[in-house]
Amino acid sequence: MDIYERLDYLMKAKNLTAYRLSKELGYSKPGTFYAILSRKVKPSYDTLTAILTKYDDLNGDWLLRGTGEAFKNSASSALLEATETRREVVISDSQPNTQLLQERIAALEQQLRDREEIIALLKQQILLLKELAQRNAPTQQP
């Protein structure tokens, strides 16, 4: 498992998007994490230390070198494995697990809010790029 896969694993374990992770670490723009996750750039030392500082249950050896368990507390690892294997909501005795459903709804609503914010930022960038393109376009004179 390389550093990119470990970061992806961390995000799944913490139920984070790249946007949400960048916000939790105090970055104003999520572009850094999108570039890292798309393997365009390697995570910097500052980025990795910020992650380890923010998530103190994360095993630094695992994040940096891939050795040991992902989390200092193995309960977090077990929780992730249970979540990954439970892709479908299990209904026992014909009664849905309402707490699980509520948690899933809350996570999806947060993802939706994050994506809406990303869309708004992208729209702003498009407008700025159009404006810049108009300024830099050669003016035709008769």
N, CA, C and O atoms as a GROMACS GRO file, in nm:
protein
  568
    1MET      N    1   0.086  -0.117   0.000
    1MET     CA    2   0.000   0.000   0.000
    1MET      C    3   0.091   0.124   0.000
    1MET      O    4   0.173   0.140   0.090
    2ASP      N    5   0.075   0.209  -0.100
    2ASP     CA    6   0.159   0.329  -0.105
    2ASP      C    7   0.092   0.445  -0.029
    2ASP      O    8  -0.019   0.431   0.022
    3ILE      N    9   0.160   0.558  -0.024
    3ILE     CA   10   0.112   0.672   0.055
    3ILE      C   11  -0.025   0.719   0.006
    3ILE      O   12  -0.109   0.760   0.087
    4TYR      N   13  -0.049   0.713  -0.124
    4TYR     CA   14  -0.176   0.757  -0.178
    4TYR      C   15  -0.290   0.665  -0.132
    4TYR      O   16  -0.398   0.712  -0.096
    5GLU      N   17  -0.263   0.536  -0.132
    5GLU     CA   18  -0.364   0.441  -0.086
    5GLU      C   19  -0.387   0.455   0.065
    5GLU      O   20  -0.499   0.438   0.113
    6ARG      N   21  -0.281   0.485   0.138
    6ARG     CA   22  -0.298   0.504   0.283
    6ARG      C   23  -0.381   0.630   0.312
    6ARG      O   24  -0.464   0.629   0.403
    7LEU      N   25  -0.360   0.736   0.235
    7LEU     CA   26  -0.441   0.857   0.253
    7LEU      C   27  -0.587   0.829   0.217
    7LEU      O   28  -0.678   0.877   0.285
    8ASP      N   29  -0.608   0.752   0.112
    8ASP     CA   30  -0.744   0.716   0.073
    8ASP      C   31  -0.810   0.632   0.183
    8ASP      O   32  -0.927   0.652   0.216
    9TYR      N   33  -0.734   0.540   0.240
    9TYR     CA   34  -0.784   0.457   0.349
    9TYR      C   35  -0.822   0.543   0.470
    9TYR      O   36  -0.927   0.523   0.532
   10LEU      N   37  -0.736   0.639   0.502
   10LEU     CA   38  -0.762   0.730   0.613
   10LEU      C   39  -0.893   0.807   0.589
   10LEU      O   40  -0.975   0.819   0.680
   11MET      N   41  -0.910   0.858   0.469
   11MET     CA   42  -1.030   0.936   0.438
   11MET      C   43  -1.155   0.849   0.452
   11MET      O   44  -1.258   0.896   0.501
   12LYS      N   45  -1.148   0.724   0.408
   12LYS     CA   46  -1.262   0.634   0.422
   12LYS      C   47  -1.289   0.605   0.570
   12LYS      O   48  -1.404   0.603   0.614
   13ALA      N   49  -1.182   0.583   0.645
   13ALA     CA   50  -1.196   0.550   0.787
   13ALA      C   51  -1.260   0.665   0.864
   13ALA      O   52  -1.338   0.643   0.956
   14LYS      N   53  -1.225   0.787   0.826
   14LYS     CA   54  -1.277   0.905   0.895
   14LYS      C   55  -1.400   0.963   0.824
   14LYS      O   56  -1.453   1.066   0.865
   15ASN      N   57  -1.445   0.895   0.717
   15ASN     CA   58  -1.560   0.939   0.640
   15ASN      C   59  -1.541   1.083   0.590
   15ASN      O   60  -1.626   1.169   0.609
   16LEU      N   61  -1.427   1.106   0.524
   16LEU     CA   62  -1.390   1.239   0.477
   16LEU      C   63  -1.378   1.243   0.326
   16LEU      O   64  -1.343   1.144   0.262
   17THR      N   65  -1.408   1.357   0.270
   17THR     CA   66  -1.376   1.384   0.131
   17THR      C   67  -1.245   1.461   0.130
   17THR      O   68  -1.200   1.509   0.234
   18ALA      N   69  -1.183   1.474   0.014
   18ALA     CA   70  -1.060   1.553   0.005
   18ALA      C   71  -1.089   1.697   0.047
   18ALA      O   72  -1.008   1.762   0.113
   19TYR      N   73  -1.204   1.745   0.008
   19TYR     CA   74  -1.243   1.882   0.044
   19TYR      C   75  -1.255   1.896   0.196
   19TYR      O   76  -1.201   1.990   0.255
   20ARG      N   77  -1.323   1.804   0.258
   20ARG     CA   78  -1.344   1.808   0.403
   20ARG      C   79  -1.211   1.795   0.479
   20ARG      O   80  -1.188   1.865   0.578
   21LEU      N   81  -1.125   1.705   0.432
   21LEU     CA   82  -0.996   1.688   0.497
   21LEU      C   83  -0.914   1.816   0.488
   21LEU      O   84  -0.853   1.857   0.587
   22SER      N   85  -0.914   1.879   0.373
   22SER     CA   86  -0.836   2.003   0.358
   22SER      C   87  -0.890   2.112   0.449
   22SER      O   88  -0.814   2.191   0.505
   23LYS      N   89  -1.022   2.118   0.464
   23LYS     CA   90  -1.082   2.218   0.554
   23LYS      C   91  -1.047   2.188   0.700
   23LYS      O   92  -1.018   2.280   0.777
   24GLU      N   93  -1.050   2.060   0.738
   24GLU     CA   94  -1.019   2.024   0.877
   24GLU      C   95  -0.873   2.055   0.911
   24GLU      O   96  -0.840   2.080   1.027
   25LEU      N   97  -0.787   2.052   0.809
   25LEU     CA   98  -0.646   2.082   0.833
   25LEU      C   99  -0.616   2.231   0.820
   25LEU      O  100  -0.503   2.275   0.840
   26GLY      N  101  -0.720   2.308   0.787
   26GLY     CA  102  -0.705   2.452   0.782
   26GLY      C  103  -0.660   2.509   0.649
   26GLY      O  104  -0.624   2.626   0.641
   27TYR      N  105  -0.662   2.428   0.543
   27TYR     CA  106  -0.626   2.479   0.412
   27TYR      C  107  -0.745   2.550   0.350
   27TYR      O  108  -0.858   2.503   0.361
   28SER      N  109  -0.721   2.662   0.286
   28SER     CA  110  -0.830   2.739   0.229
   28SER      C  111  -0.883   2.679   0.098
   28SER      O  112  -0.998   2.700   0.062
   29LYS      N  113  -0.798   2.606   0.028
   29LYS     CA  114  -0.839   2.547  -0.099
   29LYS      C  115  -0.810   2.398  -0.098
   29LYS      O  116  -0.703   2.355  -0.054
   30PRO      N  117  -0.905   2.318  -0.147
   30PRO     CA  118  -0.886   2.172  -0.147
   30PRO      C  119  -0.798   2.121  -0.260
   30PRO      O  120  -0.774   2.001  -0.270
   31GLY      N  121  -0.752   2.209  -0.346
   31GLY     CA  122  -0.673   2.168  -0.461
   31GLY      C  123  -0.552   2.085  -0.425
   31GLY      O  124  -0.514   1.995  -0.500
   32THR      N  125  -0.491   2.115  -0.312
   32THR     CA  126  -0.373   2.039  -0.267
   32THR      C  127  -0.406   1.891  -0.256
   32THR      O  128  -0.331   1.807  -0.306
   33PHE      N  129  -0.515   1.859  -0.191
   33PHE     CA  130  -0.548   1.719  -0.171
   33PHE      C  131  -0.595   1.652  -0.299
   33PHE      O  132  -0.569   1.533  -0.319
   34TYR      N  133  -0.663   1.725  -0.384
   34TYR     CA  134  -0.702   1.666  -0.512
   34TYR      C  135  -0.578   1.633  -0.594
   34TYR      O  136  -0.573   1.529  -0.659
   35ALA      N  137  -0.479   1.720  -0.591
   35ALA     CA  138  -0.354   1.694  -0.663
   35ALA      C  139  -0.281   1.574  -0.603
   35ALA      O  140  -0.225   1.493  -0.676
   36ILE      N  141  -0.281   1.564  -0.471
   36ILE     CA  142  -0.215   1.451  -0.405
   36ILE      C  143  -0.288   1.321  -0.439
   36ILE      O  144  -0.225   1.222  -0.478
   37LEU      N  145  -0.420   1.320  -0.424
   37LEU     CA  146  -0.496   1.197  -0.446
   37LEU      C  147  -0.496   1.153  -0.592
   37LEU      O  148  -0.512   1.034  -0.621
   38SER      N  149  -0.477   1.248  -0.683
   38SER     CA  150  -0.468   1.211  -0.825
   38SER      C  151  -0.324   1.177  -0.864
   38SER      O  152  -0.295   1.155  -0.981
   39ARG      N  153  -0.235   1.172  -0.764
   39ARG     CA  154  -0.095   1.133  -0.780
   39ARG      C  155  -0.014   1.230  -0.866
   39ARG      O  156   0.087   1.192  -0.925
   40LYS      N  157  -0.059   1.353  -0.872
   40LYS     CA  158   0.015   1.455  -0.946
   40LYS      C  159   0.134   1.506  -0.863
   40LYS      O  160   0.239   1.538  -0.918
   41VAL      N  161   0.115   1.513  -0.732
   41VAL     CA  162   0.222   1.555  -0.641
   41VAL      C  163   0.222   1.462  -0.521
   41VAL      O  164   0.123   1.398  -0.488
   42LYS      N  165   0.338   1.457  -0.456
   42LYS     CA  166   0.349   1.379  -0.333
   42LYS      C  167   0.312   1.469  -0.216
   42LYS      O  168   0.334   1.590  -0.221
   43PRO      N  169   0.255   1.410  -0.111
   43PRO     CA  170   0.223   1.493   0.005
   43PRO      C  171   0.350   1.547   0.069
   43PRO      O  172   0.450   1.476   0.081
   44SER      N  173   0.347   1.671   0.107
   44SER     CA  174   0.464   1.734   0.169
   44SER      C  175   0.477   1.689   0.315
   44SER      O  176   0.384   1.634   0.374
   45TYR      N  177   0.593   1.715   0.369
   45TYR     CA  178   0.618   1.688   0.511
   45TYR      C  179   0.516   1.763   0.596
   45TYR      O  180   0.461   1.708   0.692
   46ASP      N  181   0.492   1.891   0.562
   46ASP     CA  182   0.398   1.972   0.639
   46ASP      C  183   0.257   1.914   0.634
   46ASP      O  184   0.186   1.913   0.734
   47THR      N  185   0.218   1.864   0.518
   47THR     CA  186   0.085   1.804   0.505
   47THR      C  187   0.074   1.679   0.591
   47THR      O  188  -0.025   1.661   0.662
   48LEU      N  189   0.175   1.594   0.585
   48LEU     CA  190   0.171   1.470   0.664
   48LEU      C  191   0.173   1.497   0.814
   48LEU      O  192   0.103   1.431   0.890
   49THR      N  193   0.253   1.594   0.856
   49THR     CA  194   0.255   1.625   1.000
   49THR      C  195   0.124   1.689   1.043
   49THR      O  196   0.079   1.667   1.155
   50ALA      N  197   0.062   1.768   0.955
   50ALA     CA  198  -0.068   1.827   0.989
   50ALA      C  199  -0.173   1.717   1.007
   50ALA      O  200  -0.257   1.725   1.096
   51ILE      N  201  -0.168   1.616   0.922
   51ILE     CA  202  -0.262   1.504   0.933
   51ILE      C  203  -0.238   1.430   1.065
   51ILE      O  204  -0.333   1.400   1.137
   52LEU      N  205  -0.112   1.401   1.096
   52LEU     CA  206  -0.082   1.329   1.220
   52LEU      C  207  -0.117   1.411   1.344
   52LEU      O  208  -0.155   1.355   1.447
   53THR      N  209  -0.105   1.542   1.335
   53THR     CA  210  -0.141   1.628   1.448
   53THR      C  211  -0.292   1.631   1.466
   53THR      O  212  -0.342   1.626   1.579
   54LYS      N  213  -0.364   1.640   1.356
   54LYS     CA  214  -0.511   1.648   1.362
   54LYS      C  215  -0.571   1.516   1.411
   54LYS      O  216  -0.664   1.515   1.492
   55TYR      N  217  -0.519   1.405   1.361
   55TYR     CA  218  -0.573   1.273   1.394
   55TYR      C  219  -0.473   1.199   1.482
   55TYR      O  220  -0.393   1.119   1.434
   56ASP      N  221  -0.480   1.226   1.611
   56ASP     CA  222  -0.382   1.170   1.702
   56ASP      C  223  -0.398   1.019   1.724
   56ASP      O  224  -0.311   0.955   1.782
   57ASP      N  225  -0.509   0.962   1.677
   57ASP     CA  226  -0.525   0.817   1.685
   57ASP      C  227  -0.460   0.746   1.567
   57ASP      O  228  -0.455   0.623   1.563
   58LEU      N  229  -0.411   0.822   1.470
   58LEU     CA  230  -0.348   0.767   1.351
   58LEU      C  231  -0.204   0.726   1.383
   58LEU      O  232  -0.131   0.800   1.449
   59ASN      N  233  -0.165   0.609   1.338
   59ASN     CA  234  -0.031   0.558   1.360
   59ASN      C  235   0.064   0.621   1.258
   59ASN      O  236   0.050   0.600   1.138
   60GLY      N  237   0.159   0.699   1.306
   60GLY     CA  238   0.253   0.770   1.219
   60GLY      C  239   0.338   0.675   1.136
   60GLY      O  240   0.366   0.703   1.020
   61ASP      N  241   0.380   0.563   1.195
   61ASP     CA  242   0.459   0.465   1.119
   61ASP      C  243   0.378   0.411   1.001
   61ASP      O  244   0.431   0.392   0.892
   62TRP      N  245   0.252   0.387   1.025
   62TRP     CA  246   0.167   0.336   0.918
   62TRP      C  247   0.152   0.441   0.808
   62TRP      O  248   0.165   0.409   0.690
   63LEU      N  249   0.124   0.565   0.845
   63LEU     CA  250   0.104   0.668   0.745
   63LEU      C  251   0.230   0.692   0.662
   63LEU      O  252   0.223   0.699   0.540
   64LEU      N  253   0.344   0.702   0.728
   64LEU     CA  254   0.468   0.736   0.658
   64LEU      C  255   0.531   0.617   0.587
   64LEU      O  256   0.581   0.630   0.475
   65ARG      N  257   0.529   0.499   0.653
   65ARG     CA  258   0.601   0.385   0.596
   65ARG      C  259   0.514   0.265   0.562
   65ARG      O  260   0.559   0.173   0.494
   66GLY      N  261   0.390   0.267   0.608
   66GLY     CA  262   0.301   0.154   0.579
   66GLY      C  263   0.322   0.036   0.671
   66GLY      O  264   0.281  -0.076   0.639
   67THR      N  265   0.385   0.058   0.785
   67THR     CA  266   0.409  -0.052   0.878
   67THR      C  267   0.315  -0.043   0.998
   67THR      O  268   0.283   0.067   1.045
   68GLY      N  269   0.271  -0.157   1.046
   68GLY     CA  270   0.182  -0.161   1.162
   68GLY      C  271   0.036  -0.138   1.123
   68GLY      O  272  -0.001  -0.140   1.006
   69GLU      N  273  -0.044  -0.116   1.224
   69GLU     CA  274  -0.186  -0.091   1.206
   69GLU      C  275  -0.208   0.056   1.171
   69GLU      O  276  -0.127   0.142   1.207
   70ALA      N  277  -0.317   0.085   1.103
   70ALA     CA  278  -0.347   0.223   1.063
   70ALA      C  279  -0.373   0.312   1.184
   70ALA      O  280  -0.335   0.429   1.185
   71PHE      N  281  -0.438   0.257   1.284
   71PHE     CA  282  -0.474   0.337   1.400
   71PHE      C  283  -0.412   0.278   1.526
   71PHE      O  284  -0.396   0.157   1.539
   72LYS      N  285  -0.378   0.367   1.616
   72LYS     CA  286  -0.320   0.324   1.743
   72LYS      C  287  -0.419   0.238   1.820
   72LYS      O  288  -0.381   0.140   1.884
   73ASN      N  289  -0.545   0.275   1.811
   73ASN     CA  290  -0.652   0.200   1.874
   73ASN      C  291  -0.710   0.108   1.768
   73ASN      O  292  -0.767   0.155   1.670
   74SER      N  293  -0.695  -0.022   1.786
   74SER     CA  294  -0.740  -0.116   1.683
   74SER      C  295  -0.891  -0.112   1.664
   74SER      O  296  -0.941  -0.166   1.565
   75ALA      N  297  -0.965  -0.050   1.755
   75ALA     CA  298  -1.110  -0.040   1.739
   75ALA      C  299  -1.144   0.043   1.616
   75ALA      O  300  -1.243   0.014   1.548
   76SER      N  301  -1.065   0.146   1.587
   76SER     CA  302  -1.089   0.228   1.470
   76SER      C  303  -1.071   0.147   1.343
   76SER      O  304  -1.150   0.161   1.249
   77SER      N  305  -0.969   0.061   1.340
   77SER     CA  306  -0.946  -0.024   1.224
   77SER      C  307  -1.061  -0.124   1.208
   77SER      O  308  -1.109  -0.148   1.098
   78ALA      N  309  -1.104  -0.179   1.319
   78ALA     CA  310  -1.214  -0.274   1.314
   78ALA      C  311  -1.342  -0.207   1.267
   78ALA      O  312  -1.420  -0.266   1.193
   79LEU      N  313  -1.362  -0.083   1.310
   79LEU     CA  314  -1.481  -0.009   1.268
   79LEU      C  315  -1.480   0.013   1.117
   79LEU      O  316  -1.583  -0.001   1.052
   80LEU      N  317  -1.364   0.048   1.062
   80LEU     CA  318  -1.355   0.069   0.919
   80LEU      C  319  -1.382  -0.060   0.844
   80LEU      O  320  -1.457  -0.060   0.746
   81GLU      N  321  -1.323  -0.169   0.887
   81GLU     CA  322  -1.345  -0.296   0.820
   81GLU      C  323  -1.491  -0.336   0.825
   81GLU      O  324  -1.546  -0.385   0.726
   82ALA      N  325  -1.555  -0.314   0.938
   82ALA     CA  326  -1.697  -0.346   0.951
   82ALA      C  327  -1.780  -0.258   0.858
   82ALA      O  328  -1.877  -0.305   0.797
   83THR      N  329  -1.743  -0.131   0.847
   83THR     CA  330  -1.815  -0.040   0.760
   83THR      C  331  -1.798  -0.078   0.614
   83THR      O  332  -1.894  -0.075   0.537
   84GLU      N  333  -1.676  -0.115   0.575
   84GLU     CA  334  -1.651  -0.152   0.436
   84GLU      C  335  -1.724  -0.279   0.397
   84GLU      O  336  -1.774  -0.289   0.285
   85THR      N  337  -1.733  -0.375   0.487
   85THR     CA  338  -1.800  -0.500   0.454
   85THR      C  339  -1.951  -0.485   0.458
   85THR      O  340  -2.023  -0.568   0.403
   86ARG      N  341  -2.000  -0.381   0.523
   86ARG     CA  342  -2.143  -0.360   0.534
   86ARG      C  343  -2.188  -0.256   0.433
   86ARG      O  344  -2.233  -0.148   0.470
   87ARG      N  345  -2.174  -0.288   0.306
   87ARG     CA  346  -2.211  -0.195   0.200
   87ARG      C  347  -2.362  -0.177   0.193
   87ARG      O  348  -2.412  -0.071   0.156
   88GLU      N  349  -2.433  -0.280   0.229
   88GLU     CA  350  -2.578  -0.273   0.230
   88GLU      C  351  -2.625  -0.265   0.375
   88GLU      O  352  -2.562  -0.322   0.465
   89VAL      N  353  -2.733  -0.197   0.396
   89VAL     CA  354  -2.786  -0.187   0.531
   89VAL      C  355  -2.849  -0.321   0.567
   89VAL      O  356  -2.934  -0.373   0.495
   90VAL      N  357  -2.806  -0.374   0.678
   90VAL     CA  358  -2.857  -0.502   0.724
   90VAL      C  359  -2.983  -0.477   0.805
   90VAL      O  360  -2.985  -0.398   0.899
   91ILE      N  361  -3.086  -0.547   0.768
   91ILE     CA  362  -3.213  -0.534   0.840
   91ILE      C  363  -3.237  -0.666   0.912
   91ILE      O  364  -3.253  -0.771   0.849
   92SER      N  365  -3.241  -0.659   1.042
   92SER     CA  366  -3.263  -0.780   1.120
   92SER      C  367  -3.403  -0.778   1.181
   92SER      O  368  -3.450  -0.674   1.228
   93ASP      N  369  -3.466  -0.893   1.179
   93ASP     CA  370  -3.600  -0.907   1.236
   93ASP      C  371  -3.697  -0.807   1.177
   93ASP      O  372  -3.786  -0.758   1.247
   94SER      N  373  -3.681  -0.775   1.050
   94SER     CA  374  -3.770  -0.684   0.977
   94SER      C  375  -3.772  -0.542   1.032
   94SER      O  376  -3.862  -0.464   0.997
   95GLN      N  377  -3.678  -0.507   1.115
   95GLN     CA  378  -3.670  -0.370   1.168
   95GLN      C  379  -3.536  -0.310   1.127
   95GLN      O  380  -3.431  -0.365   1.160
   96PRO      N  381  -3.539  -0.195   1.055
   96PRO     CA  382  -3.412  -0.135   1.013
   96PRO      C  383  -3.336  -0.077   1.132
   96PRO      O  384  -3.395  -0.033   1.230
   97ASN      N  385  -3.208  -0.078   1.120
   97ASN     CA  386  -3.122  -0.019   1.222
   97ASN      C  387  -3.126   0.131   1.200
   97ASN      O  388  -3.049   0.184   1.119
   98THR      N  389  -3.213   0.200   1.270
   98THR     CA  390  -3.235   0.342   1.246
   98THR      C  391  -3.113   0.427   1.277
   98THR      O  392  -3.090   0.528   1.210
   99GLN      N  393  -3.035   0.390   1.374
   99GLN     CA  394  -2.916   0.469   1.406
   99GLN      C  395  -2.817   0.463   1.290
   99GLN      O  396  -2.759   0.566   1.254
  100LEU      N  397  -2.798   0.346   1.233
  100LEU     CA  398  -2.707   0.331   1.119
  100LEU      C  399  -2.758   0.414   1.001
  100LEU      O  400  -2.681   0.483   0.934
  101LEU      N  401  -2.887   0.407   0.978
  101LEU     CA  402  -2.945   0.484   0.868
  101LEU      C  403  -2.931   0.634   0.892
  101LEU      O  404  -2.901   0.709   0.799
  102GLN      N  405  -2.952   0.678   1.015
  102GLN     CA  406  -2.938   0.821   1.046
  102GLN      C  407  -2.794   0.866   1.028
  102GLN      O  408  -2.769   0.976   0.978
  103GLU      N  409  -2.699   0.784   1.069
  103GLU     CA  410  -2.558   0.819   1.052
  103GLU      C  411  -2.522   0.828   0.904
  103GLU      O  412  -2.448   0.917   0.862
  104ARG      N  413  -2.574   0.734   0.827
  104ARG     CA  414  -2.548   0.734   0.681
  104ARG      C  415  -2.609   0.857   0.616
  104ARG      O  416  -2.547   0.920   0.531
  105ILE      N  417  -2.730   0.891   0.655
  105ILE     CA  418  -2.796   1.010   0.602
  105ILE      C  419  -2.716   1.135   0.635
  105ILE      O  420  -2.695   1.221   0.549
  106ALA      N  421  -2.670   1.145   0.760
  106ALA     CA  422  -2.591   1.262   0.801
  106ALA      C  423  -2.462   1.271   0.720
  106ALA      O  424  -2.422   1.380   0.678
  107ALA      N  425  -2.397   1.156   0.697
  107ALA     CA  426  -2.272   1.156   0.619
  107ALA      C  427  -2.299   1.198   0.475
  107ALA      O  428  -2.222   1.275   0.418
  108LEU      N  429  -2.407   1.149   0.417
  108LEU     CA  430  -2.440   1.185   0.280
  108LEU      C  431  -2.480   1.332   0.267
  108LEU      O  432  -2.446   1.397   0.169
  109GLU      N  433  -2.551   1.383   0.367
  109GLU     CA  434  -2.587   1.525   0.365
  109GLU      C  435  -2.463   1.612   0.374
  109GLU      O  436  -2.455   1.716   0.309
  110GLN      N  437  -2.365   1.571   0.455
  110GLN     CA  438  -2.240   1.646   0.466
  110GLN      C  439  -2.164   1.643   0.333
  110GLN      O  440  -2.109   1.744   0.290
  111GLN      N  441  -2.162   1.526   0.270
  111GLN     CA  442  -2.097   1.516   0.140
  111GLN      C  443  -2.164   1.608   0.039
  111GLN      O  444  -2.097   1.673  -0.041
  112LEU      N  445  -2.295   1.613   0.042
  112LEU     CA  446  -2.369   1.699  -0.049
  112LEU      C  447  -2.335   1.845  -0.025
  112LEU      O  448  -2.314   1.921  -0.120
  113ARG      N  449  -2.330   1.886   0.102
  113ARG     CA  450  -2.293   2.025   0.133
  113ARG      C  451  -2.151   2.056   0.085
  113ARG      O  452  -2.126   2.163   0.029
  114ASP      N  453  -2.060   1.962   0.107
  114ASP     CA  454  -1.922   1.981   0.062
  114ASP      C  455  -1.915   1.996  -0.089
  114ASP      O  456  -1.844   2.082  -0.141
  115ARG      N  457  -1.989   1.913  -0.159
  115ARG     CA  458  -1.986   1.917  -0.306
  115ARG      C  459  -2.051   2.044  -0.358
  115ARG      O  460  -2.006   2.100  -0.458
  116GLU      N  461  -2.156   2.089  -0.292
  116GLU     CA  462  -2.218   2.215  -0.334
  116GLU      C  463  -2.121   2.332  -0.318
  116GLU      O  464  -2.116   2.422  -0.400
  117GLU      N  465  -2.043   2.328  -0.209
  117GLU     CA  466  -1.944   2.433  -0.188
  117GLU      C  467  -1.833   2.426  -0.294
  117GLU      O  468  -1.785   2.528  -0.341
  118ILE      N  469  -1.794   2.305  -0.330
  118ILE     CA  470  -1.694   2.287  -0.435
  118ILE      C  471  -1.746   2.341  -0.567
  118ILE      O  472  -1.673   2.407  -0.641
  119ILE      N  473  -1.872   2.312  -0.598
  119ILE     CA  474  -1.931   2.361  -0.723
  119ILE      C  475  -1.932   2.512  -0.726
  119ILE      O  476  -1.901   2.573  -0.828
  120ALA      N  477  -1.968   2.575  -0.614
  120ALA     CA  478  -1.969   2.721  -0.608
  120ALA      C  479  -1.828   2.777  -0.631
  120ALA      O  480  -1.812   2.875  -0.702
  121LEU      N  481  -1.728   2.713  -0.570
  121LEU     CA  482  -1.590   2.758  -0.590
  121LEU      C  483  -1.547   2.740  -0.736
  121LEU      O  484  -1.480   2.827  -0.792
  122LEU      N  485  -1.585   2.629  -0.796
  122LEU     CA  486  -1.550   2.606  -0.936
  122LEU      C  487  -1.618   2.707  -1.028
  122LEU      O  488  -1.559   2.752  -1.127
  123LYS      N  489  -1.741   2.743  -0.997
  123LYS     CA  490  -1.810   2.845  -1.078
  123LYS      C  491  -1.738   2.979  -1.068
  123LYS      O  492  -1.726   3.050  -1.168
  124GLN      N  493  -1.690   3.012  -0.948
  124GLN     CA  494  -1.615   3.136  -0.932
  124GLN      C  495  -1.486   3.132  -1.013
  124GLN      O  496  -1.448   3.230  -1.076
  125GLN      N  497  -1.420   3.018  -1.012
  125GLN     CA  498  -1.296   3.005  -1.088
  125GLN      C  499  -1.322   3.017  -1.238
  125GLN      O  500  -1.244   3.078  -1.310
  126ILE      N  501  -1.431   2.961  -1.284
  126ILE     CA  502  -1.466   2.971  -1.427
  126ILE      C  503  -1.487   3.116  -1.465
  126ILE      O  504  -1.437   3.162  -1.568
  127LEU      N  505  -1.561   3.189  -1.382
  127LEU     CA  506  -1.584   3.331  -1.410
  127LEU      C  507  -1.454   3.409  -1.414
  127LEU      O  508  -1.434   3.493  -1.502
  128LEU      N  509  -1.366   3.382  -1.319
  128LEU     CA  510  -1.237   3.451  -1.316
  128LEU      C  511  -1.153   3.416  -1.439
  128LEU      O  512  -1.088   3.503  -1.496
  129LEU      N  513  -1.154   3.291  -1.479
  129LEU     CA  514  -1.079   3.250  -1.596
  129LEU      C  515  -1.134   3.312  -1.724
  129LEU      O  516  -1.058   3.351  -1.812
  130LYS      N  517  -1.266   3.321  -1.734
  130LYS     CA  518  -1.327   3.386  -1.850
  130LYS      C  519  -1.288   3.533  -1.856
  130LYS      O  520  -1.255   3.586  -1.962
  131GLU      N  521  -1.291   3.597  -1.740
  131GLU     CA  522  -1.254   3.738  -1.734
  131GLU      C  523  -1.107   3.756  -1.773
  131GLU      O  524  -1.073   3.848  -1.847
  132LEU      N  525  -1.023   3.670  -1.723
  132LEU     CA  526  -0.880   3.676  -1.755
  132LEU      C  527  -0.857   3.651  -1.904
  132LEU      O  528  -0.774   3.717  -1.967
  133ALA      N  529  -0.930   3.556  -1.960
  133ALA     CA  530  -0.916   3.525  -2.102
  133ALA      C  531  -0.959   3.644  -2.187
  133ALA      O  532  -0.898   3.673  -2.290
  134GLN      N  533  -1.065   3.712  -2.145
  134GLN     CA  534  -1.111   3.830  -2.220
  134GLN      C  535  -1.008   3.942  -2.214
  134GLN      O  536  -0.987   4.012  -2.313
  135ARG      N  537  -0.946   3.960  -2.101
  135ARG     CA  538  -0.844   4.065  -2.086
  135ARG      C  539  -0.721   4.036  -2.172
  135ARG      O  540  -0.661   4.127  -2.229
  136ASN      N  541  -0.685   3.909  -2.180
  136ASN     CA  542  -0.566   3.870  -2.252
  136ASN      C  543  -0.589   3.842  -2.400
  136ASN      O  544  -0.494   3.821  -2.475
  137ALA      N  545  -0.714   3.841  -2.442
  137ALA     CA  546  -0.744   3.817  -2.583
  137ALA      C  547  -0.694   3.934  -2.666
  137ALA      O  548  -0.714   4.050  -2.630
  138PRO      N  549  -0.628   3.902  -2.778
  138PRO     CA  550  -0.580   4.012  -2.862
  138PRO      C  551  -0.698   4.090  -2.921
  138PRO      O  552  -0.795   4.033  -2.971
  139THR      N  553  -0.686   4.220  -2.912
  139THR     CA  554  -0.794   4.305  -2.965
  139THR      C  555  -0.769   4.324  -3.114
  139THR      O  556  -0.658   4.354  -3.156
  140GLN      N  557  -0.874   4.307  -3.191
  140GLN     CA  558  -0.863   4.322  -3.337
  140GLN      C  559  -0.895   4.465  -3.373
  140GLN      O  560  -0.999   4.520  -3.336
  141GLN      N  561  -0.804   4.524  -3.446
  141GLN     CA  562  -0.824   4.663  -3.490
  141GLN      C  563  -0.834   4.662  -3.642
  141GLN      O  564  -0.754   4.596  -3.709
  142PRO      N  565  -0.931   4.736  -3.700
  142PRO     CA  566  -0.947   4.737  -3.847
  142PRO      C  567  -0.836   4.810  -3.916
  142PRO      O  568  -0.836   4.819  -4.039
   0.00000   0.00000   0.00000
